[in-house]
Amino acid sequence: MPLIALASVKGSPGVTTTCFALAAAWPSPRRLVIEADPAGGDLGPWLGLPPAPGLPGLAAAARHDHSSGLAWRHAHELAGGLTLVVGPAGAEQAGACLAALAGNAGTIFAALAAGPETVIADCGRLDPGSPALAIAAHADMTLLMVRPRVSELSHLALRAGGLSRAERGWPCCWSPTPAAGPPRPFTRRRKSPPPSICRCRPAFPPTRVALLTWSATAVT
């Protein structure tokens, strides 16, 4: 089953909310969410979960254990088959945990990707040098989220192109938009791209771009 990484390149386009919602709706008996945001985790406080088990325990155990079941043993069991590895709220501790995991990412996340369960990772903002890049590098798909603003799309064009050249998975961009209607898929074969991605397309020809309906009142 796939290992999917969600991230942003600028601002706060709702990566954590989308990650959790995607995992909740994914058609698989068991889904694992890993909160791997170097800026610190939010889901623990949101859901009233204790910090342990969580990412610090996973990072410590990963020094000696590279099995596919390791992450599951450091996760909280939630309703509906959803399992969550919470990240520490502090950026310093979160970054240290991810840096420790990065050294063994090749074996840990390759084993997760080869397992029967779906794994979705919240990688936060993928700045150059982010310790979460090690997770995105081993993902079957990386979703880069932006809002339909010229400034964020400009950052997307530059950052996603760099990720593609570095061979970090197959980038896929999602642009939340307030427009009504269902998500509209877009591929390079389409003659007229949606207006919100025209500015970034010359610098970054992604595998696929989609526009997601977004509403500030939809999440409470």
Secondary structure, DSSP 8 states (H G I E B T S, - for coil): --EEEEEESSS--SHHHHHHHHHHHSSSS-EEEEE--TT---HHHHHT--S-SSHHHHHHHTTT---TTHHHHTSEE-GGGEEEE---SSHHHHHHHHHHHHTTHHHHHHHHHHSSSEEEEEEEE--TT-TTHHHHHT-SEEEEE--S-HHHHHHHHHHHHHHHHTT-S-EEEEEEE---SS-EEE-TT-SS--GGGTTTTTT---S-EEEEE--TTS--
